[in-house]
Amino acid sequence: MSAKQIDVTCPCCSTRLTVDVLTGQILRRSGPEASEASGSGKDRWVSAQERVRERSKSGQDKLESALDHERGKSARFDELFRKAHEKHASPADEEPDA
């Protein structure tokens, strides 16, 4: 490949094209079967489906985690309030009368 030519891969069909930069004409075309193993398009589809399933499952897990956090928020605030109340209700280190 010289500076007058560029190789381009189609994102849809994975066809490789060699294009002349000056004229814009396609010089060579090689199909996806030449650059990839046969059946890989189906493998890519299956792997993409798996990634989507994993992403939606992790999204559901994150939602459940956030809901559990919100459900326990009241108890955590009650505990913090109780500790603060005890701290201020009990006499702190009393200063000796001088």
Secondary structure by P-SEA (a helix, b strand, c coil): ccccbbbbbccccbbbbbbcccccccccccccccccccaaaaaaaaaaaaaaaaaaaaaaaaaaaaaaaaaaaaaaaaaaaaaaaaaaaccccccccc
